[in-house]
Amino acid sequence: MSSTHSITEKSDLDWTPIDVHTVYISDSVGLRIYSDTRPHNWKIAGLQKGLILVYNEAEMVGEGTGFGFPVLVYSDETYFSGTSKVYLCSWKNSWIVRKEFIMDRMARNRFRNVTLQNGTVRALFGYLADLYQSHRHFRFLALKNLARKMYVNTAFVKMSSVGKVIVTYAADERRILVKADFTGLKRRKLEKIFMLNEQGSRFFRKYADSQKAQLADEEIGAWDGINAQWACLTDLQGRFGFRLWRMKDHIWRRGREFLKDSLDWVGLDYEINPQSAVFEYIIEILGV
C-alpha cells in the first residue's frame, strides 16, 4: 500500500469535481462515490455516504453509511453530513477520491411529522432524543423499533455547519487507504469522533476475526467492542467481504441492525480521540 499512501501526501494532484464515480477492482466488484445523498435508503436517506460497495452492478450499502463516513459528537449535539463536494484524480495506476463532508445536519425526532422541539415534549421522549447522542453509538435497534411503533421517525435537520471533514479514499488493487482530516472542524465542545464503515446487513451476514470468533446475523450484536487484531464481514459462505484492522489508542466496535423497510446496516466502526488531526486506516476487499 506504500504507493497508495504516497498519493495522499502529494500536493500537486489535478483534482476534477465529480457527481458520481465508480471504479471496478474486478469484473464483479466496484466502489462508488456520490456527491449527493444517494442512494436515499430509509432512515439516513438525507445523509451523505462514504464509499459504497457494488457487486454485480448492485449497490450493497443497504441503509449503511458506506466506508469512511464521519460523525461528530459535541457536548450538546451530534453532527452528520448532508452536503459535500467530491473530487477525483488518477496517479500512475491508482485513483484517489477526495470527499469534503460538510458537517451540517443534526438529528431531530419527529412525531407524525411534527418536530419535537418543545422541551416538555422532548422530555417525554428523552430516551429517543438521546438516541443519537449515546456514549456507545448513535443507533440502537430496540429503541428504534419502539420509536417505529410509536410513529416517531428521525429527521436530520440542516443547521449551521461546525466545519468539514476531508476524507480521501485511495484504491490500490484490493485495498483502500482511508485518510480523514479533521483540521477544518470547530473544536469547542467536541467530545467524540466516529469513522463509520458500513454496508448492507442482508448481504454481509458473517463476522470473523483474528481471535477465531465466528458470528452470524443477530449474533454480531448491536454495538460490541472488538479486541482482535483484525476483523471482517462477509457473506455467509465467506466468499466476499471486507477486512479492517485494530488501530492503536482508538476504540473499535462491530454492529448490525436489520428491520424490514427501516434498518439495514452492518459495520466495523472506529471511535477516535477528538484531539486527532488526522486518522488513517486500510480496508481490504476480500474475495475479488
Secondary structure per residue as TSV (DSSP state, phi and psi in degrees):
chain	resnum	aa	ss	phi	psi
A	1	M	-	360.0	0.7
A	2	S	H	-59.8	-37.9
A	3	S	H	-66.5	-39.2
A	4	T	H	-68.4	-41.0
A	5	H	H	-58.3	-39.1
A	6	S	H	-67.0	-25.3
A	7	I	H	-61.8	-43.3
A	8	T	H	-68.4	-14.7
A	9	E	T	-92.7	-8.7
A	10	K	-	-80.6	144.0
A	11	S	S	-110.1	-3.9
A	12	D	-	-109.1	25.7
A	13	L	-	-75.8	149.9
A	14	D	-	-96.8	101.9
A	15	W	-	-92.2	135.6
A	16	T	E	-117.6	124.9
A	17	P	E	-63.8	140.0
A	18	I	-	-136.6	159.9
A	19	D	S	-98.5	-44.1
A	20	V	E	-151.2	145.3
A	21	H	E	-150.4	139.1
A	22	T	E	-126.8	129.7
A	23	V	E	-115.5	133.9
A	24	Y	E	-99.1	127.9
A	25	I	S	-101.5	-4.4
A	26	S	S	-159.5	-178.6
A	27	D	S	-64.4	-25.2
A	28	S	S	-114.8	-16.5
A	29	V	E	-117.7	132.4
A	30	G	E	-136.2	170.6
A	31	L	E	-126.4	128.8
A	32	R	E	-123.6	144.1
A	33	I	E	-133.0	142.2
A	34	Y	E	-120.0	153.0
A	35	S	S	-91.2	-17.2
A	36	D	S	-104.7	-163.5
A	37	T	-	-96.1	16.5
A	38	R	T	-56.9	149.2
A	39	P	T	-92.6	16.7
A	40	H	-	59.3	45.7
A	41	N	-	-96.4	115.5
A	42	W	G	56.4	-132.2
A	43	K	G	-57.7	-35.8
A	44	I	G	-108.1	30.5
A	45	A	T	-57.0	-32.5
A	46	G	T	-91.8	6.9
A	47	L	S	-103.6	153.7
A	48	Q	-	-64.2	164.9
A	49	K	-	-129.5	156.2
A	50	G	-	-85.1	-148.4
A	51	L	B	-70.0	134.2
A	52	I	E	-109.0	129.1
A	53	L	E	-75.9	135.7
A	54	V	E	-118.9	129.4
A	55	Y	E	-130.5	118.9
A	56	N	T	51.3	45.1
A	57	E	T	73.3	-1.2
A	58	A	E	-100.5	134.3
A	59	E	E	-74.8	129.9
A	60	M	-	-101.1	15.7
A	61	V	-	-82.2	-21.8
A	62	G	T	56.6	-127.3
A	63	E	T	-101.8	16.3
A	64	G	-	-74.1	165.2
A	65	T	-	-86.4	-9.4
A	66	G	E	85.6	179.6
A	67	F	E	-82.9	135.2
A	68	G	E	72.3	54.8
A	69	F	E	-113.8	122.4
A	70	P	E	-88.0	143.7
A	71	V	E	-133.0	135.6
A	72	L	E	-115.9	128.1
A	73	V	E	-108.5	110.6
A	74	Y	E	-96.1	169.2
A	75	S	S	-65.3	-24.3
A	76	D	S	-112.9	-17.1
A	77	E	-	-153.3	161.1
A	78	T	E	-113.9	129.7
A	79	Y	E	-109.9	139.5
A	80	F	E	-123.9	179.4
A	81	S	-	-115.0	129.4
A	82	G	-	-116.7	-2.5
A	83	T	E	-135.9	143.9
A	84	S	E	-154.9	166.7
A	85	K	E	-127.8	138.5
A	86	V	E	-126.6	137.4
A	87	Y	E	-132.4	149.0
A	88	L	E	-128.1	143.7
A	89	C	E	-148.3	161.6
A	90	S	E	-122.1	150.6
A	91	W	E	-148.2	116.4
A	92	K	T	55.7	-122.1
A	93	N	T	-101.5	14.2
A	94	S	E	-118.0	167.3
A	95	W	E	-129.5	156.7
A	96	I	E	-141.2	136.8
A	97	V	E	-115.7	137.6
A	98	R	E	-116.4	121.4
A	99	K	E	-116.6	123.9
A	100	E	E	-97.9	104.0
A	101	F	E	-83.6	113.8
A	102	I	E	-84.0	120.3
A	103	M	-	-88.7	86.0
A	104	D	-	-131.7	19.8
A	105	R	E	-127.1	141.2
A	106	M	E	-126.9	148.2
A	107	A	E	-79.0	134.6
A	108	R	E	-133.5	128.5
A	109	N	E	-76.3	143.1
A	110	R	E	-124.0	136.7
A	111	F	E	-115.9	108.1
A	112	R	T	50.2	47.0
A	113	N	T	69.5	15.0
A	114	V	E	-108.0	121.3
A	115	T	E	-67.9	133.9
A	116	L	-	-84.9	71.2
A	117	Q	-	-88.8	-31.8
A	118	N	S	-60.6	132.4
A	119	G	H	-60.8	-40.2
A	120	T	H	-65.6	-45.5
A	121	V	H	-63.7	-43.3
A	122	R	H	-64.0	-32.8
A	123	A	H	-64.9	-35.9
A	124	L	H	-65.2	-27.3
A	125	F	T	-113.2	38.6
A	126	G	H	-58.0	-39.6
A	127	Y	H	-65.8	-25.0
A	128	L	H	-83.8	-39.0
A	129	A	H	-62.2	-29.9
A	130	D	T	-84.6	-3.0
A	131	L	G	-54.4	-42.2
A	132	Y	G	-98.2	15.1
A	133	Q	G	-127.3	21.7
A	134	S	-	-65.0	148.4
A	135	H	S	-73.5	-11.9
A	136	R	S	-99.1	-47.1
A	137	H	-	-171.5	174.7
A	138	F	S	-102.5	20.4
A	139	R	-	-143.1	134.0
A	140	F	-	-140.4	124.7
A	141	L	H	-60.7	-44.9
A	142	A	H	-60.1	-45.1
A	143	L	H	-69.0	-39.1
A	144	K	H	-68.6	-35.7
A	145	N	H	-63.1	-43.2
A	146	L	H	-64.3	-42.3
A	147	A	H	-60.9	-39.5
A	148	R	H	-62.7	-42.1
A	149	K	H	-64.7	-28.6
A	150	M	T	-93.1	8.8
A	151	Y	T	63.4	31.4
A	152	V	E	-101.1	127.5
A	153	N	E	-120.6	160.1
A	154	T	E	-97.1	130.4
A	155	A	E	-114.0	143.4
A	156	F	E	-106.6	107.0
A	157	V	E	-91.9	136.4
A	158	K	E	-73.5	130.5
A	159	M	-	-132.7	177.7
A	160	S	-	-62.1	135.6
A	161	S	-	-70.5	145.4
A	162	V	-	-98.4	14.8
A	163	G	B	121.1	-164.8
A	164	K	E	-134.2	151.4
A	165	V	E	-112.0	122.2
A	166	I	E	-97.2	117.9
A	167	V	E	-115.0	126.4
A	168	T	E	-108.6	138.7
A	169	Y	E	-121.0	115.8
A	170	A	E	-116.3	119.4
A	171	A	E	-102.8	133.9
A	172	D	E	-139.4	100.1
A	173	E	T	58.6	-115.7
A	174	R	T	-94.5	1.5
A	175	R	E	-116.6	148.0
A	176	I	E	-125.3	124.2
A	177	L	E	-91.9	123.3
A	178	V	E	-108.6	126.6
A	179	K	E	-128.0	118.2
A	180	A	E	-107.8	129.2
A	181	D	E	-109.8	117.3
A	182	F	-	-103.6	10.5
A	183	T	T	-69.8	-14.5
A	184	G	T	-93.3	16.8
A	185	L	B	-101.2	152.4
A	186	K	-	-74.3	128.0
A	187	R	-	-94.3	-19.8
A	188	R	T	-62.0	127.6
A	189	K	T	71.6	5.3
A	190	L	E	-73.7	122.3
A	191	E	E	-111.8	-32.8
A	192	K	E	-146.5	149.1
A	193	I	E	-126.7	130.2
A	194	F	E	-112.4	140.9
A	195	M	E	-117.2	112.5
A	196	L	E	-95.4	142.0
A	197	N	E	-133.7	89.7
A	198	E	E	-129.7	144.9
A	199	Q	E	-134.3	-166.9
A	200	G	-	-80.4	139.6
A	201	S	T	-79.0	-18.1
A	202	R	T	-77.5	-16.7
A	203	F	T	-105.3	-47.9
A	204	F	-	-91.3	90.3
A	205	R	-	-109.7	-2.8
A	206	K	E	-122.9	132.5
A	207	Y	E	-110.7	138.3
A	208	A	E	-144.9	153.9
A	209	D	E	-146.7	179.8
A	210	S	T	-69.5	-13.8
A	211	Q	T	-93.3	14.6
A	212	K	-	70.9	19.3
A	213	A	-	-69.4	141.4
A	214	Q	E	-136.0	110.8
A	215	L	E	-130.0	149.3
A	216	A	E	-134.7	141.0
A	217	D	G	49.9	-122.5
A	218	E	G	-61.1	-22.0
A	219	E	G	-64.3	-21.3
A	220	I	G	-63.1	-31.6
A	221	G	-	95.9	167.5
A	222	A	S	-83.0	-38.2
A	223	W	S	-172.7	75.8
A	224	D	E	-107.1	144.5
A	225	G	E	-69.2	150.8
A	226	I	-	-116.1	127.3
A	227	N	-	-109.3	-3.6
A	228	A	S	-73.2	165.1
A	229	Q	S	-76.0	-32.8
A	230	W	E	-143.1	159.0
A	231	A	E	-147.1	152.3
A	232	C	E	-141.0	157.1
A	233	L	E	-124.4	130.9
A	234	T	E	-139.2	177.3
A	235	D	-	-68.7	170.2
A	236	L	T	-60.1	-29.0
A	237	Q	T	-86.1	-4.4
A	238	G	S	71.6	23.3
A	239	R	S	-88.0	-28.1
A	240	F	S	-148.3	134.2
A	241	G	E	178.9	-155.0
A	242	F	E	-147.5	150.7
A	243	R	E	-126.5	140.8
A	244	L	E	-129.0	170.1
A	245	W	E	-123.8	151.8
A	246	R	-	-64.8	137.8
A	247	M	-	-111.7	129.9
A	248	K	T	-59.9	136.9
A	249	D	T	70.7	15.5
A	250	H	S	-129.9	153.3
A	251	I	E	-90.1	140.6
A	252	W	E	-129.5	134.0
A	253	R	E	-138.7	157.0
A	254	R	E	-114.5	153.1
A	255	G	E	-161.5	155.6
A	256	R	E	-154.3	139.2
A	257	E	E	-143.3	138.4
A	258	F	E	-139.2	126.3
A	259	L	E	-145.5	116.9
A	260	K	T	-49.2	130.9
A	261	D	T	62.0	20.2
A	262	S	T	-144.0	-51.9
A	263	L	E	-130.7	136.4
A	264	D	E	-164.4	79.7
A	265	W	E	-146.7	152.9
A	266	V	E	-147.6	139.6
A	267	G	E	-159.6	168.4
A	268	L	E	-125.5	102.5
A	269	D	E	-117.3	146.3
A	270	Y	E	-104.4	139.8
A	271	E	E	-106.8	121.9
A	272	I	E	-110.1	146.6
A	273	N	-	-55.1	126.0
A	274	P	T	-66.6	-11.3
A	275	Q	T	-85.0	-6.5
A	276	S	-	-65.2	138.7
A	277	A	S	-91.7	-35.3
A	278	V	E	-141.2	145.2
A	279	F	E	-137.7	127.1
A	280	E	E	-125.5	142.9
A	281	Y	E	-157.8	170.0
A	282	I	E	-119.3	139.0
A	283	I	E	-115.3	127.4
A	284	E	E	-105.6	127.3
A	285	I	E	-87.5	126.2
A	286	L	E	-100.8	144.9
A	287	G	-	80.7	20.7
A	288	V	-	-108.8	360.0
